[in-house]
C-alpha cells in the first residue's frame, strides 16, 4: 500500500512457488477455477484495486486485479514446441530459439504443420497427434500461451514463435467456440457447485439449523481446558493430550447425546494437522465444528422416518419392493439359471399339460367352374403321382 510494485513484493514475499516464473500473475480465469473465497474477493475488486488479506484453506492472499474482460469461450489448437525451461543455460536457450525460427521458416515455405510437429516438437504427448492439444479456455493453461492462442483471428492460421516460461511455441488455431449458453452449461455448473465451497456453505447452514433444533450446547469448562492444553505440537499431530488432568464429562451435547472429552481428544489426535492455524481457540472451535457436522447429520438420518411420515411410507415401499425382488431372485430367477436338472424334471413331469390339439399341414385346391369336379379329379391324379411337386 506504500507504492512498491506488486510484482516486486510478490517475488520477494510470496510462498507460491510459481511466483519465480510469473511474478504473481495468474492470468485470466473464470468462475470455479479458483477456490471460492479467492474468487469472491477477486470479482468484488475494481480493475487496478488491491484486496485486504483474504483467508482461504491454503493461507492468506493479497490480490490485485490487473484487468477484467468477458469470457472468450474455448479454443482448439495445435503447437510446435522447443523446450527452454527456467534454469536453461544461455547456449541451450539460443539453440532453442534458432530451432523454432528455422521451423517457422519451413512453415512459411509451405511445409505441413502436423508433420513438423511430429518431427520436431519437444512436447512428445501432442507431437504424436500432429501437435494437437485438448480444448481449453482462460485459466486452464499458462497465460502467455493462452493469450497468443486467443489472438489468432482465423482457423488454420498460426502465430510467430511465442515465448513462454517453458520454451518457444508456434500455435495454430484449429477451431474455436463461444462461451456456452445456460442450457449447455447447466449440468457442468451444477457439478462444479456440488464440488465447490458453495456446497460446504449449504451444509453449514443445514448443520446450524439442526444444532438449534436439537439444542446443541458446548460444555464451556471442558472447551477452555482443551484451549489451554492445545499447543503447536498438538495442532501438528506430534503429541497427545495428557489424560491425567483431563476433565471428566462431555465436550458438547445435543438431542440427549453427549461426546465425552476423551472421545474428543482421540478425534483430534487421529486427525492430526488438518486445520491450518496456530491459534488454539480457532483450532478447537473448528475441530468441534467438524465433528458435530458429521455426528448431527448422521443422527438426523437415523430419525428421518420418525420425523417425516411420507418418507417412512416411501422407505417401506422400497423395503417391500427390494424384499420381493430378492425372494423372486432366490426362488425363481436364480433357479432358472442354476438348476438345469430341476428344469428337465419339471418338463418331463408337466409336458403333457401344455400340448396343443393335434393338427396336420395340408394344401387345399379349389376349382370354381361347371366342370370343376372333373378337372380337380384330373389334377389330383396328376400331382398325387409326384408328391414333392408344389402348385
BELZI-V586490 format. One line per field, one symbol per residue. phi: phi as a letter, one per 40 degrees, with the letter a starting at -180 (. if undefined). psi: psi as a letter, one per 20 degrees, with the letter a starting at -180 (. if undefined). burial: # if it has 16 or more other C-alpha atoms within 10 Angstrom, else .. Layout:
phi=???
psi=???
burial=???
//
This chain:
phi=.chcddccccccbcccdccccbggccgcabdgcbcddccdccccccdgcbccdbcbccibbbbbccabaccbgbbbbbabbbcacdgcccccccccccccccccccccchcccccccccbccccccdcbggcbcdabcgbaddccccccccccbcgcbccdbcbcbibbbbbccaaacdccdcccdcccccccccbcdccccccccccccccccfcbccddcdcccccccbcccccgcabccccbcccgbcaaafgbbbccccccccccccgccbcabcdccccccccccccdccccccdccbdcccbdcccccccccdccccccccccccbcccdcbcccccccccccbcccbccccabbabbbbbcacbccccccccccccccbcccbb
psi=iiippghggghhhqiohihhgikioiaqraqjirqghggggghiqrpiqprrpppriibqqpppohqqqqqjbqqprqqppopmrpiprhghghggghghhggghgghijqpghghghhhpinhghhhkkjprrqqapijrqgggggggiipgqqirrrrpppriibqqpppphrqqrpqrgghighggghhghirhhhhggggggghghhghjlpppogggghghghjoahgghikirrqohhjpqrbrhrqqljqqpqhhggghgghhhblhoorjohggggghggggghggghhggghhjghhhnhhhggghhggghghggggghgghfghhhhhmhghggggghhjhiikqrqqrrprpppponrgkhgghggghghgiiimiiqq.
burial=.....##..##..#....#..####.####.......##.##.......#..........#####........###########........#..##..##.##........##.###.#####.##..####..####..##.##.###.#.....##.####..########.#...............#...#..........#..##....#.....##..##..##..###...##.....#..#####....####.##..##..##......##.##..##...##..#........#......................................................................................
//
